[in-house]
Amino acid sequence: MELLAPAGNFEKLKYAIHYGADAVYASGKNFGLRAQSSNFTNEELIQATEFCHSQNKKIYITVNIFAHNEDLAELEFHIKFLSEIKVDAFIISDPGVFSLVREFASEIPIHISTQANVTSWKSAQFWAKLGAKRIILARELTIDEIKEIKKNLPDLELEMFVHGAMCMSYSGRCLLSSYLNARDANRGNCSQPCRWKYNLIEDTRPGNSFPIEEDEHDTYIMNSKDLNLIDRVAEIYKSGVDSIKIEGRMKSLYYVANVTRTYHNAILRAESQEELSSNVQDELNKISHRVYSEGFFDSFDSMSTQYHQSSAYIRDYQFLGEIISQNQGEITIAVRGKFSLGEEIDLIFPDIKDDLTIKIEKIFDEEEQEIPFSKPNRSVKLKLNNTVPDWGIVRKKIR
Ligand code: SF4
């Protein structure tokens, strides 16, 4: 079973691969449904594809907007370019974009995006007959429904989301953001108004807003929990699903790395029929997240996927930076968050068994001068008494 991780930019892509992803999904500057993510220039897409293939990994490109007439000419150009650089698949939801790929990049496999909301084996069969290689199933399916799709279409690849944010609409089929903020969710620009806190204003009393209180926590009437299926990976593995996917192209490098290694570990355990250890599962509580849920995995109970008390992230750990080099027991960190003398920090690595917690006794700046704390966007050095694996990330507990 493949582990598919998000790559919001080239740096995150490299961490996803080094932390255990078998494949990544990414997008060019347009057409990929995450307009707020930094995404990839054409030059970066060439380099990213070469990098993935050099590591024996795959790269799938999202072209899953619902295209308007004005998009078509540029889309054709983009599809031809992606065909030339030999990406491993297109992720598509719009039949018009599907036709363009068939016409101009017929040798590249097509994966049908979750945005196409495939919820039955008949719908999956429809796309398969048109030539789709894989279906990224709607999030709104139970595992029993997924098994039935696999039973009816054993040769069709199935992919499912196992982790990350969910929509309160059928994945992205929603005009809230267009309506309230003129930002089109179906062209990658959702501003997430479903998570806003709403008040009531009477027509003749502007400026006088009344809280809409469901209870003492106010009312977040449309606020989805985050999906977390780490405890169900063994069942998913047995169900015949071909690929599990992590949401989060706009999340941090630390999120991508830590979630990827956790699910990588879970797949290894499922393959060897071992239990997943609780300290591995705990890693998913050490990233910024909303209240977790198992989505629709057991039943189509949409109330259990919503959280009405707050849309704020739960954040117990802070991402502090990456270890960019080491030399004779000294590590250099590209700093993203402040840390000070006397604090404890965690150094985490692709294999969780290598993780370390250390107390900071000395910090050196770029000129080798001792300093009391790190400053973001600089690099600092710390002394360790041992060597550590490559691709380390630094974090600290904040709550
Ligand atoms: S507003 Fe909310 S439900 Fe609608 S597309 Fe955006 S995230 Fe999804």
Boltz pocket constraint, residues with backbone or C-beta under 6 A from the ligand:
constraints:
  - pocket:
      binder: B
      contacts: [[A, 166], [A, 167], [A, 168], [A, 169], [A, 171], [A, 172], [A, 173], [A, 174], [A, 175], [A, 176], [A, 177], [A, 185], [A, 190], [A, 191], [A, 192], [A, 193], [A, 194], [A, 195], [A, 222]]
      max_distance: 6.0
